[in-house]
Amino acid sequence: MFDIHPGLPAGVAHLLHQGHHFNKLSMAKSQATFMKKQLEKNRLKKKEDKQERKQERKQNGGSDMELAYVNEFGEIVSTPPEGHRAAL
């Protein structure tokens, strides 16, 4: 017995013989559509997560980061050098 649908996997050829009507193009198209939907879903989730983190930072009153300075001897200190003015 020869294969009527060369190049198709046996399971797909079997479904075609049972009367299912689809082709390779529609299978590839549906996979591409699925991937596009998944990518969009991931993008939206990432955006929502970023928005949540932004809200949390806003509620916590900004950053808790401390500044460090280097003095004239190359040592790291917590106080700014004399004559230092804050950036506006």
Phi, psi and omega per residue, in radians:
M1 nan 2.316 3.135
F2 -1.786 2.746 -3.082
D3 -1.460 2.186 3.138
I4 -1.286 -0.498 -3.100
H5 -2.047 1.379 -3.117
P6 -1.158 2.503 3.101
G7 1.622 -0.227 3.109
L8 -1.648 2.544 3.063
P9 -1.070 2.709 -3.066
A10 -1.015 -0.692 -3.132
G11 -1.103 -0.689 3.138
V12 -1.219 -0.758 3.115
A13 -1.064 -0.687 3.119
H14 -1.078 -0.750 3.120
L15 -1.117 -0.648 3.112
L16 -1.118 -0.669 3.125
H17 -1.182 -0.438 3.133
Q18 -1.446 -0.072 3.067
G19 1.861 0.077 3.078
H20 -1.320 2.370 -3.081
H21 -1.988 1.773 2.989
F22 -2.715 2.824 -3.128
N23 -2.289 3.077 -3.109
K24 -1.044 -0.673 -3.099
L25 -1.097 -0.768 -3.134
S26 -1.185 -0.576 3.103
M27 -1.163 -0.778 3.135
A28 -1.156 -0.662 -3.134
K29 -1.139 -0.741 -3.138
S30 -1.179 -0.608 3.084
Q31 -1.155 -0.712 3.118
A32 -1.131 -0.729 3.118
T33 -1.104 -0.753 3.113
F34 -1.047 -0.786 -3.136
M35 -1.110 -0.713 3.117
K36 -1.077 -0.747 3.127
K37 -1.121 -0.731 3.130
Q38 -1.119 -0.765 3.128
L39 -1.100 -0.718 3.108
E40 -1.124 -0.738 3.127
K41 -1.089 -0.760 3.119
N42 -1.118 -0.697 3.140
R43 -1.112 -0.758 -3.140
L44 -1.163 -0.691 3.118
K45 -1.104 -0.756 3.127
K46 -1.080 -0.710 3.135
K47 -1.134 -0.746 3.121
E48 -1.132 -0.737 3.109
D49 -1.060 -0.727 3.136
K50 -1.118 -0.714 3.126
Q51 -1.121 -0.711 3.107
E52 -1.092 -0.774 3.119
R53 -1.093 -0.668 3.117
K54 -1.098 -0.761 3.102
Q55 -1.099 -0.732 3.117
E56 -1.077 -0.753 3.114
R57 -1.096 -0.710 -3.130
K58 -1.119 -0.711 -3.139
Q59 -1.222 -0.543 -3.123
N60 -1.412 0.006 3.069
G61 1.403 0.579 3.076
G62 1.648 -2.622 -3.052
S63 -1.713 2.642 3.066
D64 -1.790 0.357 -3.061
M65 -1.349 2.340 3.076
E66 -1.680 2.620 3.122
L67 -1.668 2.582 3.071
A68 -2.181 2.524 -3.107
Y69 -2.173 2.757 3.066
V70 -1.954 2.164 -3.135
N71 -1.447 -3.081 -3.066
E72 -1.182 -0.230 3.118
F73 -1.698 0.050 3.128
G74 1.455 0.210 3.130
E75 -1.587 2.551 3.096
I76 -1.501 2.167 -3.115
V77 -2.256 2.840 -3.114
S78 -1.631 -0.190 -3.132
T79 -1.794 2.480 3.123
P80 -1.229 2.703 3.114
P81 -1.205 2.772 3.124
E82 -1.122 2.523 3.140
G83 1.465 -0.003 3.111
H84 -1.384 2.342 3.078
R85 -2.081 2.570 -3.101
A86 -1.262 2.477 3.095
A87 -1.321 2.381 -3.133
L88 -1.670 nan nan
